[in-house]
Amino acid sequence: MNVLEEGLGKMLQPPDINAFRELNRQKPKALIDKRMTEAEAVSKFVHDGDYIGTELYGTVRCPQSLVNEIVRQGKKDLSVAGQGVFELDMLLAAGLVKALDHTYIGLEVYGISNCLRREVESGRIEHCVEWSNAGIAWRFKAAAMGIPFIPTRSMLGTDTLKYSAAKVVEDPFTGDPIALLPALILDVGMIHVHRADKHGNAQIDGISGFAFELARASKRLLISAEEIVSTEEIRKHPDRTIIPYYLVDAVIHAPFGSHPGEMCYVYERDEPHIKSWVEASKTPETTQAYLEKYIYGPSDHQEYLNLVGKERLQELVDMVPEAEK
Amino acid sequence: MTEKNYNPNELLICTASRLMEDDTTAFIGTGIPMLAAALAQKRHAPNLISIFEFGGTGAVLEDLPLAVGERRTFHKALAASGITDIVEAAQRGFVDYGFLGGAQIDPYGNLNSTVIGDHDHPKVRLPGSGGGNDVGSHCWQTIAIMRHDKRRFIEKVDFITTPGYLTGPGAREKAGLPPGTGPYRVVTTLAVMGYHPESKRMMLLATQPGISVEKVIENTGFELLLADDIKENSPPSEEELSILREEVDKEKFYI
């Protein structure tokens, strides 16, 4: 194939699809109990220097309790697939990120991320490789398909492509330019779901974001769930199982695991809490004070929830419209 | 000038909303486009199909979403899927309009939302493409909503995050982008602009109420083409403002 253009960005995680197959072959296919705590899961499956990814994102169905535990345990020199809001801000605030495959890190309606600015503008983040949002999701899709790359018409003609690690080639069938995105195989993927059984069969309500793709693109997959249900319960609605158990390495029971983000039909976003973070993130000192209070201080997710308070959590549940419960 | 009974955000929302047509599909991002789409649904375009990046198709925008993935983006929706389904639909040609924003725009409608300054040593690191590049690549017609000043409307953007007409006529097709796609309108608090059919350079079509052509030119950092007949937009109507204030953004989150 005739290569027309090569992105200048570093290939942070070169995909080895044969090694991925071998690894998947070794994964247990027995229905074993994979339940553990956040602390056990992070300590066992996340290592310094790993390439990690989370789904969906910061204020929406986010594995926040797992991310908080990564910060608590100080897993460092991480490479991260950068589609995020609150959760990636925590990793950036704690100085744990070394490289980003970047598409969007910001605070949506509250504007740009102060932590991202500090970490990138200071040069502490060594590589910031650019992609479009669907570009990253398609890279997961390629990994999920077990193929080395996927063609797309996104990113063509732009600096987003120039500063990515994609290539533009001449389509061997038509001769037209087409972008090729390399498969992205994560060392560790983390997804928060509505319900899972102890084996890891997981179901999501509402939109599925990129859970389907990310789950299948992860060497090690940690699933946190609002609710742990019986396998019989899962078998009643198998059409809802977006993540089958064999993909999963750890199942963590994490009620309010997405706080201060929302979990559709279960609880709403904690807007004042998110705003307090936006304020705190403005200076390094207040940023560290926030981490002290909400992450380093509490020893686990339950203590974090105690700090937020039962009454507040109940208010967030009560805010869900009656018709959607 | 008489006292205006609306603020700049309300003007942007109403202007963008008027560009939204019934029975079309529109890719909606956070902020002003969400409000404009909600206003359009409640006023002239009840069957405007909102498309949200992370999976919401055809939501009824009764309450204002605060994020592109939150539950209001698929409230009473027709389908709740995921990002690859949504952007693949756009890549196949199903999405009519896409709404975009950015820190900088050039005469060809190329947008920057990645960095101010050099990419590897940026002066300001911005949030990045997100879905912007996908929207600008695949939607048939894109509409940029911008603040209008000389620092934002510049001859050359620091970084092309999202493709406009790139370097001019034919450049999108040459790069491999789908034929017949590209920037359609730019909506600002000063004006509405389109693009010259041949040169693909930005062209002033209409000024906002009470704004002179000179003022638009003064606030644009490149040579702006002028349409033969430049219109003046009518101010937001009482009807638009009352729907916006009493139904769309009751909490005054944006307005």
Boltz contact constraints between the chains, C-beta under 6 A:
constraints:
  - contact:
      token1: [A, 56]
      token2: [B, 69]
      max_distance: 6.0
  - contact:
      token1: [A, 59]
      token2: [B, 67]
      max_distance: 6.0
  - contact:
      token1: [A, 60]
      token2: [B, 69]
      max_distance: 6.0
  - contact:
      token1: [A, 60]
      token2: [B, 70]
      max_distance: 6.0
  - contact:
      token1: [A, 102]
      token2: [B, 128]
      max_distance: 6.0
  - contact:
      token1: [A, 103]
      token2: [B, 128]
      max_distance: 6.0
  - contact:
      token1: [A, 103]
      token2: [B, 129]
      max_distance: 6.0
  - contact:
      token1: [A, 103]
      token2: [B, 130]
      max_distance: 6.0
  - contact:
      token1: [A, 104]
      token2: [B, 127]
      max_distance: 6.0
  - contact:
      token1: [A, 104]
      token2: [B, 128]
      max_distance: 6.0
  - contact:
      token1: [A, 104]
      token2: [B, 130]
      max_distance: 6.0
  - contact:
      token1: [A, 106]
      token2: [B, 127]
      max_distance: 6.0
  - contact:
      token1: [A, 108]
      token2: [B, 30]
      max_distance: 6.0
  - contact:
      token1: [A, 108]
      token2: [B, 67]
      max_distance: 6.0
  - contact:
      token1: [A, 109]
      token2: [B, 66]
      max_distance: 6.0
  - contact:
      token1: [A, 112]
      token2: [B, 127]
      max_distance: 6.0
  - contact:
      token1: [A, 116]
      token2: [B, 125]
      max_distance: 6.0
  - contact:
      token1: [A, 117]
      token2: [B, 125]
      max_distance: 6.0
  - contact:
      token1: [A, 120]
      token2: [B, 125]
      max_distance: 6.0
  - contact:
      token1: [A, 121]
      token2: [B, 125]
      max_distance: 6.0
  - contact:
      token1: [A, 132]
      token2: [B, 129]
      max_distance: 6.0
  - contact:
      token1: [A, 132]
      token2: [B, 133]
      max_distance: 6.0
  - contact:
      token1: [A, 132]
      token2: [B, 134]
      max_distance: 6.0
  - contact:
      token1: [A, 133]
      token2: [B, 130]
      max_distance: 6.0
  - contact:
      token1: [A, 133]
      token2: [B, 131]
      max_distance: 6.0
  - contact:
      token1: [A, 134]
      token2: [B, 83]
      max_distance: 6.0
  - contact:
      token1: [A, 134]
      token2: [B, 87]
      max_distance: 6.0
  - contact:
      token1: [A, 134]
      token2: [B, 134]
      max_distance: 6.0
  - contact:
      token1: [A, 137]
      token2: [B, 83]
      max_distance: 6.0
  - contact:
      token1: [A, 137]
      token2: [B, 84]
      max_distance: 6.0
  - contact:
      token1: [A, 141]
      token2: [B, 84]
      max_distance: 6.0
  - contact:
      token1: [A, 153]
      token2: [B, 91]
      max_distance: 6.0
  - contact:
      token1: [A, 153]
      token2: [B, 137]
      max_distance: 6.0
  - contact:
      token1: [A, 154]
      token2: [B, 133]
      max_distance: 6.0
  - contact:
      token1: [A, 154]
      token2: [B, 134]
      max_distance: 6.0
  - contact:
      token1: [A, 154]
      token2: [B, 137]
      max_distance: 6.0
  - contact:
      token1: [A, 155]
      token2: [B, 133]
      max_distance: 6.0
  - contact:
      token1: [A, 156]
      token2: [B, 175]
      max_distance: 6.0
  - contact:
      token1: [A, 156]
      token2: [B, 176]
      max_distance: 6.0
  - contact:
      token1: [A, 156]
      token2: [B, 177]
      max_distance: 6.0
  - contact:
      token1: [A, 157]
      token2: [B, 163]
      max_distance: 6.0
  - contact:
      token1: [A, 157]
      token2: [B, 166]
      max_distance: 6.0
  - contact:
      token1: [A, 157]
      token2: [B, 175]
      max_distance: 6.0
  - contact:
      token1: [A, 158]
      token2: [B, 160]
      max_distance: 6.0
  - contact:
      token1: [A, 158]
      token2: [B, 163]
      max_distance: 6.0
  - contact:
      token1: [A, 159]
      token2: [B, 159]
      max_distance: 6.0
  - contact:
      token1: [A, 159]
      token2: [B, 160]
      max_distance: 6.0
  - contact:
      token1: [A, 160]
      token2: [B, 129]
      max_distance: 6.0
  - contact:
      token1: [A, 160]
      token2: [B, 133]
      max_distance: 6.0
  - contact:
      token1: [A, 160]
      token2: [B, 161]
      max_distance: 6.0
  - contact:
      token1: [A, 163]
      token2: [B, 119]
      max_distance: 6.0
  - contact:
      token1: [A, 176]
      token2: [B, 176]
      max_distance: 6.0
  - contact:
      token1: [A, 177]
      token2: [B, 176]
      max_distance: 6.0
  - contact:
      token1: [A, 178]
      token2: [B, 176]
      max_distance: 6.0
  - contact:
      token1: [A, 206]
      token2: [B, 80]
      max_distance: 6.0
  - contact:
      token1: [A, 207]
      token2: [B, 54]
      max_distance: 6.0
  - contact:
      token1: [A, 207]
      token2: [B, 55]
      max_distance: 6.0
  - contact:
      token1: [A, 207]
      token2: [B, 56]
      max_distance: 6.0
  - contact:
      token1: [A, 207]
      token2: [B, 74]
      max_distance: 6.0
  - contact:
      token1: [A, 207]
      token2: [B, 80]
      max_distance: 6.0
  - contact:
      token1: [A, 208]
      token2: [B, 82]
      max_distance: 6.0
  - contact:
      token1: [A, 209]
      token2: [B, 54]
      max_distance: 6.0
  - contact:
      token1: [A, 209]
      token2: [B, 82]
      max_distance: 6.0
  - contact:
      token1: [A, 210]
      token2: [B, 82]
      max_distance: 6.0
  - contact:
      token1: [A, 210]
      token2: [B, 83]
      max_distance: 6.0
  - contact:
      token1: [A, 262]
      token2: [B, 70]
      max_distance: 6.0
  - contact:
      token1: [A, 264]
      token2: [B, 71]
      max_distance: 6.0
